[in-house]
């Protein structure tokens, strides 16, 4: 039966589903580590992190709804049809089998399960865990019509219960007052911008564009079919999701900052979570943490496999069917997950520095489309400017050995001198604005 809007209960359920797909491995490990690094300058870092880890991702979901697009390809094709295919493939592979899905399993094992095993059982334990984890992912992903039930009604509430136990215990007995914790050097004066870049690691701006189509399908399944009504309900549900994500980020970042009274800055947020869990929850802590991490990562991996398989069926209808893509992405992700958490984080950063500016500019352009009447010249100008500058950000974050072997240092140094904000990781901003100006003033017949 067709209806104009969702009930409040249905809106909360859709918001819970969206939150469940967003909140995974990176959403737990990056905020805690950010808090440890920012120390007393935590609030500036919080604001920067929320921009890229909450605001931009939710705007991405809204962009899909408000533009009444079928998927991310239709939005990115406003630059060009070929760009739409290449950009969509690159983003889905990044948040799918290349980085994000494998990171879900690796984080679950490294942080939650590995501490429970003896040193001689790690290899066998990881193999068994990987098979069980991706077996569960595949089971749920092959039933996409039940994604709202699996994630919104079952897995997500269980995850929130386990996470709240750890957060409440940690905040009730802080290791140190936030005001007394000294930040590391780069957070002394640039907390906001470093928090902004740290938010890239969640990959949620990319995921926001990807998950938009899943949310729209869920809303349609609840009886809202008019495009205008779907757009409104997408924005409404996204607002509730943003509030919940912001609250959890603030609490976990504060938890990380306060932990500096107990521990030194950890190698990554996963280590910090393990330390905090053991300190506050004792022997039970490792089990609680294992369950929290596993449920968080499981629900996100399900959402990512579902999204990736759905878009590749639409883009390449003559190849595999949905089940075939889901199986392929799940098996490939299981293989990649064995490279380790640290390696996945290190190798994903350059890719994110290249793709995030393109995501941010595309989302903003889509939301402001009516202001410049959807002129293609504007999309091309902004995207070209952002892409050229982002190449240097990509090069700057490559491993030092790669930079040396490819002799990239002179080009990176030149970019540092020419591009404003390059040292902050925002060298793409001014070129994108220049592209915007050129696109607006480009002759309409050529646009």
MIKE-366865 format. One record per residue (C-alpha): residue in three letters; x, y, z. Coordinates in steps of 0.25 Angstrom, whole numbers, plus 5000, padded with zeros to 4 digits. Layout:
N
ALAXYZ/...
//
This chain:
447
UNK500050005000/UNK500650134996/UNK500750245006/UNK501350385008/UNK502250375019/UNK502850275029/UNK502350255043/UNK503250305054/UNK503550155058/UNK503950125043/UNK504750255042/UNK505550205055/UNK505750065049/UNK506250125035/UNK507250215043/UNK507650095051/UNK507950015038/UNK508750135032/UNK509550145045/UNK509749995046/UNK510350005032/UNK511250125034/UNK511750085048/UNK512849985046/UNK514349955048/UNK514850095045/UNK513750165053/UNK514250095066/UNK515750105064/UNK515950245058/UNK515250325069/UNK515950265081/UNK517250285075/UNK516950425071/UNK516550455085/UNK517950405090/UNK518650485080/UNK517850615082/UNK517850615097/UNK517350755103/UNK517150805089/UNK516050695087/UNK514950785084/UNK515550845071/UNK515850705067/UNK514450665069/UNK513850775061/UNK514850735049/UNK514550585050/UNK513050605051/UNK513050685038/UNK513750565030/UNK513150455038/UNK511750495040/UNK511350625032/UNK511850585019/UNK511450445019/UNK510050485023/UNK510050585012/UNK510450475002/UNK509250395006/UNK508350525005/UNK508950554991/UNK508550414986/UNK507150444991/UNK506950594988/UNK507450574974/UNK506550454972/UNK507650374966/UNK507650224965/UNK509050204969/UNK510450274971/UNK510750254956/UNK509550344952/UNK510050454960/UNK511550444956/UNK511150424942/UNK510750574942/UNK512250594940/UNK512250494928/UNK511750364925/UNK513050294925/UNK513550364938/UNK512250314945/UNK512650174942/UNK514050184946/UNK513850274958/UNK512650174963/UNK513550054961/UNK514750114969/UNK513850154980/UNK513150024982/UNK514449944981/UNK515050034991/UNK513950025001/UNK513749874997/UNK514649764994/UNK515949844994/UNK515949915007/UNK514749935016/UNK514149795016/UNK515449725019/UNK515749825029/UNK514449785036/UNK514949645038/UNK516349675041/UNK515949775052/UNK514949685058/UNK516049575059/UNK517249665063/UNK516549745074/UNK515449645079/UNK515849505077/UNK517449505076/UNK517649545091/UNK516749425095/UNK517649325087/UNK519049275091/UNK520249305082/UNK520249175076/UNK518849175072/UNK518849305064/UNK518949255050/UNK517849145052/UNK516949235060/UNK517049345049/UNK516649245038/UNK515449185046/UNK515049325050/UNK515149375035/UNK514349255030/UNK513249285041/UNK513149435039/UNK513049435024/UNK512149315025/UNK511149395033/UNK511349515024/UNK511049435011/UNK509849375018/UNK509249505021/UNK509649575008/UNK508949465000/UNK507649515006/UNK507749665003/UNK506249675005/UNK506449645020/UNK507549745022/UNK506649835031/UNK506249725040/UNK507649665041/UNK508349805043/UNK507349895048/UNK506549805058/UNK507549695062/UNK509049725060/UNK509149875063/UNK508349875076/UNK509349765081/UNK510549845077/UNK510049965084/UNK509849885097/UNK511249835097/UNK511849965093/UNK511050045104/UNK511649955115/UNK513049985111/UNK512850135109/UNK512050155122/UNK513150085130/UNK514250165124/UNK513550305125/UNK513150275140/UNK514550255144/UNK515450335135/UNK516950315135/UNK517250465134/UNK516450595132/UNK516450635118/UNK517050775121/UNK518250715127/UNK518650625115/UNK519650685105/UNK519450675090/UNK520450615081/UNK521150725073/UNK520350725060/UNK519050745069/UNK519650865077/UNK519150965066/UNK518450885056/UNK517450805063/UNK516250835054/UNK516950805041/UNK517650675046/UNK516250625052/UNK515750655038/UNK516750575031/UNK516650465042/UNK515150455038/UNK515550405024/UNK515950275030/UNK514550235033/UNK514250235018/UNK512850285021/UNK512750395011/UNK512950285001/UNK512050195008/UNK510950305009/UNK510850304994/UNK510850154993/UNK509850135004/UNK508850244999/UNK508250144989/UNK508050035000/UNK507350135009/UNK506450174997/UNK506150024994/UNK505750005009/UNK504850125009/UNK504150074997/UNK503949945003/UNK503250015014/UNK502150075005/UNK502750205001/UNK502950214986/UNK502750354981/UNK504150414978/UNK503950544986/UNK503450464998/UNK504650374998/UNK505550484997/UNK504950545010/UNK504950415017/UNK506350395013/UNK506750525019/UNK505950505032/UNK506550375035/UNK507950425032/UNK507750535042/UNK507450425053/UNK508650345049/UNK509550475049/UNK509150505064/UNK509450355068/UNK510750355061/UNK511150495067/UNK510850445081/UNK511650325080/UNK512850395073/UNK512950495084/UNK512850385095/UNK513950295089/UNK514850415086/UNK514750465100/UNK514950325105/UNK516250315097/UNK516750455102/UNK516450415117/UNK517250275114/UNK518550355113/UNK518550355129/UNK518650205128/UNK519450175115/UNK520350235105/UNK519850265091/UNK519550135084/UNK520050085071/UNK518550095066/UNK517150105072/UNK517049955072/UNK518149935082/UNK517550055090/UNK516149985091/UNK516849855095/UNK517549925106/UNK516350005111/UNK515449875111/UNK516449795119/UNK516649915129/UNK515149945132/UNK514549805130/UNK515649715134/UNK515549565129/UNK514149595124/UNK514649715116/UNK515349635105/UNK514049555103/UNK513149685103/UNK514149755093/UNK514149635084/UNK512649635083/UNK512549785081/UNK513649785070/UNK513049665063/UNK511649715063/UNK512049855059/UNK512849795047/UNK511949685043/UNK510749785041/UNK511649875033/UNK512149765024/UNK510749715021/UNK510349855017/UNK511649875008/UNK511449735001/UNK510049764998/UNK510349904993/UNK511449864984/UNK510749744978/UNK509449824976/UNK510249934968/UNK511049834960/UNK509849764955/UNK509249904951/UNK510549944944/UNK510849804937/UNK509549734936/UNK510149634925/UNK511149584934/UNK510849524948/UNK509549524955/UNK509449584969/UNK509749454976/UNK510949434968/UNK511549574971/UNK511249554986/UNK512049424986/UNK513149484978/UNK513349604987/UNK513249515000/UNK514249414995/UNK515249524990/UNK515049605003/UNK515349485011/UNK516649465004/UNK517049615005/UNK516749615020/UNK517949525023/UNK518949645020/UNK518749695034/UNK518049825040/UNK519349915040/UNK519549885026/UNK518149905021/UNK518150045029/UNK519450085023/UNK519150045008/UNK517750105009/UNK518150245013/UNK518750294999/UNK517450244992/UNK516550315002/UNK517450445000/UNK517150434985/UNK515650394985/UNK515150474997/UNK515250614990/UNK514550554978/UNK513450504988/UNK513250634995/UNK513250724983/UNK512250624976/UNK511350624988/UNK511350774990/UNK511050794975/UNK509950704975/UNK509250774987/UNK509450904980/UNK509150854966/UNK507950954964/UNK508751074968/UNK509551064955/UNK508450984947/UNK509250854946/UNK510250914936/UNK511250804932/UNK512350904931/UNK512250934946/UNK512350784950/UNK513550764940/UNK514250884945/UNK514150854960/UNK514450704958/UNK515650734949/UNK516250834959/UNK516050744971/UNK516650624964/UNK517850694959/UNK518250744973/UNK517750614980/UNK518850534972/UNK519950604980/UNK519250574993/UNK519250424988/UNK520650434985/UNK521050504998/UNK520350385006/UNK521050274999/UNK522050195007/UNK523450265007/UNK524050144999/UNK523050164988/UNK523250314988/UNK524750294987/UNK524750194976/UNK523850274967/UNK524550404970/UNK523350474975/UNK523950564985/UNK524150684975/UNK522750684971/UNK522250674985/UNK523150794989/UNK522650874977/UNK521150844981/UNK521450894995/UNK521951024990/UNK520851044980/UNK519650994986/UNK519051064998/UNK518650975010/UNK519450855004/UNK520150835017/UNK518750815024/UNK518350715014/UNK517450815007/UNK518250854995/UNK517050814986/UNK516150924992/UNK516651044984/UNK516750974970/UNK515350924972/UNK514851064974/UNK515651114962/UNK514951004954/UNK513651044960/UNK513851194955/UNK514351144941/UNK513051054940/UNK512151164944/UNK512651254934/UNK512851154923/UNK512051184910/UNK510651124912/UNK510751064898/UNK511950984902/UNK511450944916/
//
